[in-house]
Amino acid sequence: MSQKIITIKIAILASEPLGWPSGKHYFPMILNGYSWNSKDKKYIFVTDYIYDRDILKGKLTASKYDVFLIPGGGVGDGEAILKGFTFSYKVRKWKKQIQKFIIDGGGFIGICGGAALFTRLDTGENSRPKSFLEKLYDKSSLDMSVVKHFYNHLAFPLFYPFQYNHPEKIGATGYVFSFSPGETKDGALFHSGGVPVDFKILKDNPIFSDLNSDTLCMRWWGGPGIVIPEKTDRFLKICANYPINDFSTDKKTRIFAWSYRGGFHGLIRSFFVSLSFIKKERLKLKDIFMYIYYLARPWKKSNKIIDLDLSGKPSITIEEYPNKNKGRILLCTSHPEFMVWCDGNINEIEENKQICLGTGFHKWNHVKPFSNDLNNEFTHTWWVVRRFVAWAGKVPDIEMPPIEKGKINDIAKKIIKDNIYWDKTLINQMRNI
């Protein structure tokens, strides 16, 4: 009896509209060409990058793709900022194309900023989005989900107008932009933004039904919480929650807020520093604004911690759009595509005149030494990404991909070299913010 081959086609949004890099290149490595067998079937993933211009041209269709995935970082968060400008005809058309994809039965996956982009913003009881960034994140929503994403505060670290008195109100962006490379107990230096978090796993769903643990360590790097409505018109389930012990208030993983003290003159100085840096490193001039942002100084450390108020909030949800096509929506506020590590604690960098977002304010120390080929840490939750796609692509619940470690191939080795271990250069550090 011959095997039936089922191909699941995945469109990965690859536009980075602000020039801020992302981990989009992890997803083809994890997904493209991956296959597994189930009874008389063989499933195989095939990935394509898709760009904003393609979506505007109508190339994202449910007849061509089974799943549309929006990564976080420079893709999801960059889009969440720009797509908040709803007066733009292109923004409205872009949203309508994605809405139609889901209405027609396509599956959607939003990772971290991709989840925030997809949903309205909730800033807490009796509170509305206040900062410029909060308003953009709220308006960027595609209005296709019944859940909201939660940030108690959200603002740009450099431009927040009230940072002198309330630097902590930049919220989760404090964990996104400002980490120096971390160090293991045996001296390995690695890019270490965010926090490995032990999420509370719920088992009444096909993603985690056969996981032999009630918790799973996944990388968190600035993602929101999720707010569930009291009533809903559709199938909706929570798959994972943040731990009750909030990592943002834990002594080992909390960070202190810093405030920019350079004013307008500091930005002018940063312009010339960035211009020289771009020339030296042979970079693209169009990215100068990103480097001005990274290299502006000086900064001052405060005695206020950044409390994110994520304790116990949902982190992963699944839902079905309520029509005959039942397009599936999966939102994940962590980064299962990224590596994790064990032990360690976050320390503040000593204040100095040269410190800036590009060099970092916080550093992981005393991290447990990595496995020889980094396989244990690097591929730890790749199976989660694969199950996300399988579920969104309407693979039957009993035919999910197996829980297994990934394999370090040549593509993975290059990513480890370029994006995991630090080569002690500033350009390598800023490319991995």
N, C-alpha and C positions, 0 to 999 in steps of 0.2 A: 504493500500500500504506500503510495507516494505521499510525501509531506506537502501540506499546503503552506506556501510562503506568503506571509502577510507583512507588507511594508508599511511602516508608520512614518509619514513625512512630516518633518519639523521645520518650521520657519523660525529662525532666531534673529530677533531685532539686533542690528549691529551698528546703528547710528549712535555716535557720541557727540551730540550737538554742541556741547560746551568745550570740547577738547579734553575733558576730564576722562582718563582711561577707565576701563572696566575689566571684568573677568569674563567677557563674552567668549574669549577663545578657549575657555575651559569646557564649554558645553559641547562643541564638536568632538573634542578629545574624549569626553565621557560617553557621548551618544552615537556619533556617526559610525556606522558599520557594526555596532553592537547587536548581537543576536542571542536568542535563547529559544529552547524548545519546550513545547507544552503539548503532550499527547501527540496528535497527528499534525500539529502546526509548528511552524518556525516563524518567529517574529524577528524583524530586523528594523533598526532605526536608520533613517537617512536624514541628514541635516542640510539646510541651506541658510546662508545669511540673507536677510532681507533688510532693506533700508527704507527710510522715510519716503524717499522719492518713489520706491517701488509700491509702497502702500498707497500713495497718492495716485499712482497710475492704475490702481485696481488689481495689482498682482497678488494680493493676499486674499485667497478665496478658499472656501471649504472644499471645493472640488480639486484643488491643487495640493492643499496642505491639511493634515489632520490636526496639528497642534501649532500654536503660535506662542513662543516663549520670549518674555522680556527679562533680560538679566538686570541686576542692580547696578550700582555705581554710576559710571559715566553714561550708561545707556538709560536705565530706569529713572535714576534721580535727575539726570540731565533732561530727559523728556518731561519729567514731572514739573520741572521748572518752566521749560519753554511752552509746554502744552497748557500751562495755566493762563496764557495770554489768549483768552477765548474769543477776542474780537477778530482774530486772524481767520480768514476764510480757509487757509490751508490747515490750520489746527482743527477746525470744525469738520473739514472733509476727512482728515486723517482719522479722527475719532469715529466718524460714521462708517468708514471702511472696516475698522476693527469691530465695531458693533455688529455690522452685517455678517462678518465672519462667524461670530458667536451665535447670532440668531439663526444662521444657516447650519449650525451644528458643529462648528469647529471648537476645539479645545483651547483654553487659554491658561498659561502658567505665568504668574508674576513673582519674581524673586526679589525680595527686599525692596529696593526702590521701584521695581516693576509692580509690586503689590501696592505700594503707596500711590503710584501713578494711576492705578485702576480704580481707586476708591476715594470717597470723600474723607476729609480729615475731621477727627474728633479730638479736641484739645482738653476734654474733661467736662464734668458737670457744670452747667451754667457758664460755659466759656465758649467763645467763638474764636476762630483764627484771627490773630492780631498782627503778627509780624508779616512783612512782605513775603517771606518764604512760605509761611504757613498758608497765606491766602493763595499763593500759586499752587501749592500742593493740593489744596482743597478744590480749586477750579479745574485742575488737570483731569479730574475723574472722568472715566468713561460712562459712569452711571449704569453699569450692567450688573453690579453686585449689590446684595442687601447688607453686606458688612461695611464697616468703616475702618480706616486705620487710625491709630492713636499715637500722638506725640503730645506730651504735656507742654513742651516748648520746642520751637524749631527756628533757628536763625543762622545766617552766615557768621562764622567766627570773626571774620575781619570787619564786616560792615554793620554788625548789630549796633544800633544807635545808643542803646542803654547799657553797653557792656562795662562801662566804668563802675556802675553800681550793681549791676546784675549780670555778670559774665556767665553765670551758670545757666541762664535762660537761652543759651544757644542750643541746649538740649543734646540730642543724639549726634549732631554734627561734630561735637567735641571728641567723639570716639572715631569719627571717620577720617579727619584730615591730619591728625596731630600726633602720630606715633613715630618715635625713632625705631630703627630696627632693634629687635629683641635679641636676647642672648641665652643660650642653653648653659647648663652647668659645665659642659665640656668645651665651652667657648665658641660654638657655632653661632654666627650672626645671621638673622633671618628677618624678613619683612613680616610684621606682626600686628597689623591693625586689627582692632576689635578684640573680642573675647570668645574663647571656646566655652559654650554654655551647655549645661546638662538640662535639656528640655524634658518636661513631663510628657510621656507618650500615652495617647489613648488608643485602645486596640480595636474599637468597633468600626474599623475602616480597612479597606484593602491595602493601604500603604503600609500599615504597621501591624496588621492582625497577627502575624507569626513572628514578630520580634520577641526574642527571649529576654527582654528587659523592660522595666517601666520607665527608664530614662534613656536618652540618646544624646551624646555630645555632638553638637553642631556649631559651626562658626557663626557668631553674630558680629555684624559690622555696621551698626547704625540703623538697623531696621526698626519699624514701629511695632506696637501691639495691634491687636485686632479687636474691634468692638462688635459684638453680636446683637442683633435686634431682638426685642421681646417676641415679636411675631414675624413670620416670613411666609412668602407665597411659593416656596420651593424647597427642594431637598437641600439641606445644609448640615454639615458636620464639622466639629472641631477635631483635628488630628493630633495637635500638640499644643502645650501651654508653656509659657515661661515659668521657671521655678518660683516658688513662693519666696525663697531667699533671693531678693533682688541683687544681682551682681553689681549694679551701679552704686549700691550703698555698702557692699562688702569691703572690708579693709584691704583684701588682696586684689580686688579688681575695680575699685572705684577710681575715678580720676578727679583732679581739681581743675576748676575753670581758669583759663588765662584770658587776659584782655589785651587788645592791640592798643599801643600807646604812641604810634608814629604819626597819626594824623595824615593830612594831605601831603605834607612834605615827605613823610615816610613812603607814600605811594610814588611820589616823583622819583625819590632815590631808588626805589624798587624797579621803576621803569628802566633806568639806566643800567642797574645791576642785571636785570633780566635781558636787556638788549645785548650786553656783553656776554652773558651766559649762553644765549642762543647762538651767537656768533662762534663762540668757543666750541660748543657741542654740535654745531652744524644742524640746528633744529629749525623748524618751520616758524617763520615770523608770525603767522596767524595765531600761534599759541602763546603769544607774549602776555596776553591778559591772564592766562592761567599761571604763568610764572611770576607775574607781578603779585598775584594773590598769594602764591606760595612763599615768596621771598621778602615780602614787606616786613619790616621790623621797626622798633623793638616791641616786645611783649612783656607783660607782667603777670606773675602767678598770683592768684587769689587764695583765700582760705576756704572757698566755697566748693563743695563737691557738686557734680552734675548728677542729680537724682532723676532718673528716667521714669520712675513709677510704673514699671512693667511687671511687677510681682503678680504671678498667676494669670496674666492675660493670655488669650489665645495667640498662637504663633503660626499655626498652619490650619487652613480651612479648605474644605471642598464643597462645591455647590453645583447645581445644574440649572441652567437657564430654563424658565418655565414655559416652554412651548413644545411642539411635537418633535423638534430636532434635538432637544436636550443637550445643547452645547455645554461642555463642562468647564468649570472655572476652579483653578487651584491657586491659592495665595499662600506664599511662604515668606516670612519676615527674616529668616536666617539665610545662611549661604552654604547649603550642603555640597556645593561644587568645590568649596575651598578646604584646605587642610586644617587640621586641629592639632593641638599639642596638650601635654599634661603638666600639671604642677605649675609653679612659677607665681609671680606676683607683679603688679604694675607699680613702678616708682616714677616720681616726677623728676624730670631733668633739672639740673641746677640752673637757676636763672642767670642769663648772661646777655650781653648786648647783641650777639650774633644770632640768637635763637629766633626761629620763625616757624611757620607751618611746615615749610619744606624740610627743616631739620628735625622737627618734632618736639613735643613737650613731655611726652610720657614714654616709658620704656618697660617692656617685659624683661624680667630677670629671673634667674634660677629655674629655668624651664628644664624639664626632664630631657636628657639627650635623645635625639631622634634615632629611629631604626636605620640600619646601614644604607638602604636604598630609598628611604623615606616612604616606603609603600604603606606602612601602617597608618601614618599620619595623613599622607597625601590623598589616599583613595578611601579613607574611612567611611564617607557617606555618599560615595558615587552611586551606590545602589538606590539611595533615596531619590536622587535626580532621575534615575531610570524608571523608578516606579511612578514618580510624578507624571512623566511623559506617557507611560503606559496607561495610567488611569485617565488622563486627559484625552488620550487617543482611543478611549473606549475599549481597551482590552478587558475581557471578562475578569472579575475579581479573583477567580481561582487560577488565573494564568499570568499572574504578575511575574516580572523578572526576579531571579533569586537574590537573596541577601548574600552578597559576596564582595570580597575586596576586588578592587580594580587591578590592572596590570600596568607596570611602568614601561611604556614603550618609548620610541624615539621622540615623539611629540611631547610626552610627559617629561622626559629628561631635559628638553629645551626649556619648558616652562619652569621646571625646578631651578635650572641655572639662571634664568632671566628674572623670574618672579618670586622665588622663594628665598634663596640664599642671597645675602647682600654682598656686593663686590667692593664696598666701602667708598663708592662714588656717590655724589649728590644727585646726579642725573638718574642713576639706578634707583635711588631712594624715592625720588619724586615720581618716577614712572610707576611706582607701586603703591602710591597713596590711594 
